[in-house]
Each structure stands twice: as C-alpha cells, then as structure tokens.
C-alpha cells in the first residue's frame, strides 16, 4: 500500500522536514487568531463544487481550470448529456466564497463581509518544494467595499502573518493593473508588443495572448527574456493612477515595507486595481508565500451586480517551510509516576482530575517498573513529573519534580488542588 503521488501524511512525530501534526496545528491556530484579531470570521465551504464555479470565476482557459483541476462524474451520472456540469475538487478558495455569499445572501446579512477560510485545495501539478497536489490555504476576503483603507488593513494582516511565523527573508511587492479602461489599455499595449516578437513565442503561448493578454503577460515575464515589456503603470487611467498613489501615500505614512513592481500581474481573470504578493528567498524558484488583489468584477461572472471586493491567500505548507518559529514543542504538563503497582488506579484518577483542569497528562498504564517509568518521563518532554508513593499518598502528599531543574516539592492534594489551579492560571497567561 502506498500513498497517492503528490499527497502526503502529516505525522504526529514529524517527518524529514521536521514538520509534525502538532506544529501544523499550532501554526494554523496562530493563523486563525490573527484573522480573528482583525475581526474576520471563518467561513467553511465544501471541498467539492460544480466545475462551473471555477470555469466562470477563474476562467475556463486558465491553467488552473484547463490543466490542473480534478474533475469527475459519479458512475451513476456517467450517462448524463454532453455539457452537463461535472463535480470538481476545489483548486482555490475565492470563487467558492463568492458562490457561498451569493447563494446564502450574506450581503443582506451584512453590507461588508470580512471572511476567512482555512482548508485543503487540490491541483494536478508537478510536486515540488512546499507544493503538493493536495495543499492547504488560508485566505481572507473583504466583500462589499472599495475603501482603500481596507486594502491597507489587509496588507497589514498579511504582513502580520509573516512576522508572527518569524519568516525572516520576505518582501512585499505591489502593483496596480487598474480598472476596466486601464486593463483594456494594457491589453492593447501587450498585443502591439508581442507582434514585434511573434517569432520567438511558442504557439500555445500565442493562443493565450489572443484570449487574455494579461494572462500572457503574467507568463511572459517569467518565461521569456524580453526587454521593455509593457509596464502597467504607463497605461493606467487617471482614476486608477490616483487610487494607487493614494494607497502608496498611506503605506508610506504607516511605514509599511513594500516594493512597487509594475510588471506584477495575476494570472487569474477576475483581478483589477491593486495586486500584491509576498515572496521569500528561502523557497527557491517558486518563491511565493501569499498573493492577492482586488476583484470588483468577479460577482458579475456569477450574473450578479458588481461588488467591490479584495482578498489574498497563503499556502500553509509554504508558510511552515519558510517559518523560523522553532519554539513550538509538543510537551506534557505532567507525567505521573507511581512507585507501587497498586497505586495505578489512584494515579489514573489523579490524571483525570488534572486533565479536567486543562493540563496535558500522561501515565504508564502498562504498569512498568518505577525505574522504567522515570525513563519514560525523561523521554516524554514533560515539564514536570508527579511521583506517588504509598507512604506519602496515605497523607495525600505527592512529589512534584521540575524536569528541567530537578527541583522537587511536596504538595498535599486532600480536597485541595489549589496548587494546580494557580499553576494553570500562570501558564495560561504566560
């Protein structure tokens, strides 16, 4: 039996990347806390959607939809007419959020929805460092406002994620691709530019140009070594340029670290105006940590009126890979050791009481010898051990040993767990 290629197990004891399910859980908890601190509320959508959600939203001829999306029909549905909707595993998070907002009329519940999601995505692509066919994204979507200050807030939230995870070498790049008028200007400039280099461009890429010049531009920047590729800033109309300059002024005022990259575009159809990404030199050639932008016209693709929106998504695997937060340890609060075998049930009852107080507790129920229990406690990464002996326990006394310093103290637990209650308060606030 082998795992499916491109997928992986996240193990409790770590793997070759020293990533464990504990580290995974700790970091995703941190990510959720950051989102919540900005008053973003979690939305959970299914991993299975109709393929039209992405064909309408992302674009039917994008690589994500045409080459990477997992599509399927159920065997009992295999006789459906040609052109019927297929199911698919979601390849990204924004289109399902928009589908859910529309379907559940969330815009009628709140005029501005601040939403975040965290879950698995699926793309059939070559596995590489930090990239798998099942991967996880955390994303944020602000739906219902074109206020520039929300863009500033979202950039700061993305920045806080990278700082909290102690990712050292990263940079933020921002750009504006403008409104629809500006996008039309840029598209025409790209077409004119490409005509001069037609002989050096592959046929498949030229087909992309005919369908979507901006998507071609996104690919050409990375694939071809052209000089003087059109810069989006040169083709923005006055309204778009004014908006971008206003954003830059605010970012400068709050000393937000960024670089302007006028050749940064996003290879998905729904973006306009602000686009941004954060990259890390520690990730190699595929260096993106997170990316996003404004997408005011996406709702129109679902036959709804234009709705001002902005969002970003970050790959959890890549965040963990780039993280320098090495202080995460899966440690026990207490390891209970009993000197005499007939104290095992009393020890177990004590463990239950401590767990009820919120402590993480282990006890050897195999009834190994006292010496072996001590060795297990040493290996367990426990902060403290509790040693129980018959003579002491008759008086309701137990010995608490600090596993780092070796310091010991005797605590009486007869109808009084105040020591543990106070300890839990201190460690919860640490």
WODASUL-V166068 format. One record per residue. RES is the residue in three letters. SS is DSSP state (A for helix, B for strand, O for the rest). Layout:
{{RES,SS} {RES,SS}}
//
This chain:
{{UNK,O} {UNK,O} {UNK,O} {UNK,O} {UNK,O} {UNK,O} {UNK,O} {UNK,O} {UNK,O} {UNK,O} {UNK,O} {UNK,O} {UNK,O} {UNK,O} {UNK,O} {UNK,O} {UNK,O} {UNK,O} {UNK,O} {UNK,O} {UNK,A} {UNK,A} {UNK,A} {UNK,A} {UNK,A} {UNK,A} {UNK,A} {UNK,A} {UNK,A} {UNK,A} {UNK,A} {UNK,A} {UNK,A} {UNK,A} {UNK,A} {UNK,A} {UNK,A} {UNK,O} {UNK,O} {UNK,O} {UNK,B} {UNK,B} {UNK,O} {UNK,O} {UNK,O} {UNK,O} {UNK,O} {UNK,B} {UNK,B} {UNK,B} {UNK,O} {UNK,A} {UNK,A} {UNK,A} {UNK,A} {UNK,A} {UNK,A} {UNK,A} {UNK,A} {UNK,O} {UNK,O} {UNK,O} {UNK,A} {UNK,A} {UNK,A} {UNK,A} {UNK,A} {UNK,A} {UNK,O} {UNK,O} {UNK,B} {UNK,B} {UNK,O} {UNK,O} {UNK,A} {UNK,A} {UNK,A} {UNK,O} {UNK,O} {UNK,O} {UNK,O} {UNK,O} {UNK,O} {UNK,O} {UNK,O} {UNK,O} {UNK,B} {UNK,B} {UNK,B} {UNK,O} {UNK,O} {UNK,O} {UNK,O} {UNK,A} {UNK,A} {UNK,A} {UNK,A} {UNK,A} {UNK,A} {UNK,A} {UNK,A} {UNK,A} {UNK,A} {UNK,O} {UNK,O} {UNK,A} {UNK,A} {UNK,A} {UNK,A} {UNK,O} {UNK,O} {UNK,O} {UNK,B} {UNK,B} {UNK,B} {UNK,B} {UNK,B} {UNK,B} {UNK,B} {UNK,B} {UNK,B} {UNK,B} {UNK,O} {UNK,O} {UNK,O} {UNK,O} {UNK,O} {UNK,B} {UNK,O} {UNK,O} {UNK,B} {UNK,O} {UNK,O} {UNK,B} {UNK,B} {UNK,B} {UNK,B} {UNK,B} {UNK,B} {UNK,B} {UNK,B} {UNK,B} {UNK,B} {UNK,O} {UNK,O} {UNK,O} {UNK,O} {UNK,A} {UNK,A} {UNK,A} {UNK,A} {UNK,A} {UNK,A} {UNK,A} {UNK,A} {UNK,A} {UNK,A} {UNK,A} {UNK,A} {UNK,A} {UNK,A} {UNK,A} {UNK,A} {UNK,A} {UNK,O} {UNK,O} {UNK,O} {UNK,O} {UNK,O} {UNK,B} {UNK,B} {UNK,B} {UNK,B} {UNK,B} {UNK,B} {UNK,B} {UNK,O} {UNK,O} {UNK,O} {UNK,A} {UNK,A} {UNK,A} {UNK,A} {UNK,A} {UNK,A} {UNK,A} {UNK,A} {UNK,A} {UNK,A} {UNK,A} {UNK,A} {UNK,A} {UNK,A} {UNK,A} {UNK,A} {UNK,O} {UNK,O} {UNK,A} {UNK,A} {UNK,A} {UNK,O} {UNK,O} {UNK,A} {UNK,A} {UNK,A} {UNK,A} {UNK,A} {UNK,A} {UNK,A} {UNK,A} {UNK,A} {UNK,O} {UNK,A} {UNK,A} {UNK,A} {UNK,A} {UNK,A} {UNK,A} {UNK,A} {UNK,A} {UNK,A} {UNK,A} {UNK,A} {UNK,O} {UNK,O} {UNK,O} {UNK,O} {UNK,O} {UNK,O} {UNK,O} {UNK,O} {UNK,A} {UNK,A} {UNK,A} {UNK,A} {UNK,O} {UNK,O} {UNK,A} {UNK,A} {UNK,A} {UNK,A} {UNK,A} {UNK,A} {UNK,A} {UNK,A} {UNK,A} {UNK,A} {UNK,A} {UNK,A} {UNK,A} {UNK,A} {UNK,A} {UNK,A} {UNK,O} {UNK,O} {UNK,O} {UNK,O} {UNK,O} {UNK,B} {UNK,B} {UNK,O} {UNK,O} {UNK,O} {UNK,O} {UNK,O} {UNK,O} {UNK,O} {UNK,O} {UNK,O} {UNK,O} {UNK,O} {UNK,B} {UNK,B} {UNK,B} {UNK,B} {UNK,B} {UNK,B} {UNK,B} {UNK,B} {UNK,B} {UNK,A} {UNK,A} {UNK,A} {UNK,O} {UNK,O} {UNK,O} {UNK,O} {UNK,B} {UNK,B} {UNK,B} {UNK,B} {UNK,B} {UNK,B} {UNK,B} {UNK,O} {UNK,O} {UNK,O} {UNK,A} {UNK,A} {UNK,A} {UNK,A} {UNK,O} {UNK,O} {UNK,O} {UNK,O} {UNK,O} {UNK,O} {UNK,O} {UNK,B} {UNK,B} {UNK,B} {UNK,B} {UNK,B} {UNK,B} {UNK,B} {UNK,A} {UNK,A} {UNK,A} {UNK,A} {UNK,A} {UNK,A} {UNK,A} {UNK,O} {UNK,O} {UNK,O} {UNK,O} {UNK,O} {UNK,O} {UNK,O} {UNK,O} {UNK,O} {UNK,B} {UNK,B} {UNK,B} {UNK,B} {UNK,B} {UNK,B} {UNK,B} {UNK,O} {UNK,O} {UNK,A} {UNK,A} {UNK,A} {UNK,A} {UNK,A} {UNK,A} {UNK,A} {UNK,A} {UNK,A} {UNK,A} {UNK,A} {UNK,A} {UNK,A} {UNK,A} {UNK,A} {UNK,A} {UNK,O} {UNK,O} {UNK,O} {UNK,O} {UNK,B} {UNK,B} {UNK,B} {UNK,O} {UNK,O} {UNK,O} {UNK,O} {UNK,O} {UNK,O} {UNK,A} {UNK,A} {UNK,A} {UNK,A} {UNK,A} {UNK,A} {UNK,A} {UNK,A} {UNK,A} {UNK,A} {UNK,O} {UNK,O} {UNK,B} {UNK,B} {UNK,B} {UNK,B} {UNK,B} {UNK,B} {UNK,B} {UNK,O} {UNK,A} {UNK,A} {UNK,A} {UNK,A} {UNK,O} {UNK,O} {UNK,O} {UNK,B} {UNK,B} {UNK,B} {UNK,B} {UNK,B} {UNK,B} {UNK,O} {UNK,O} {UNK,O} {UNK,O} {UNK,O} {UNK,B} {UNK,B} {UNK,B} {UNK,B} {UNK,B} {UNK,O} {UNK,O} {UNK,O} {UNK,O} {UNK,O} {UNK,A} {UNK,A} {UNK,A} {UNK,A} {UNK,A} {UNK,A} {UNK,A} {UNK,A} {UNK,A} {UNK,A} {UNK,A} {UNK,A} {UNK,O}}
//
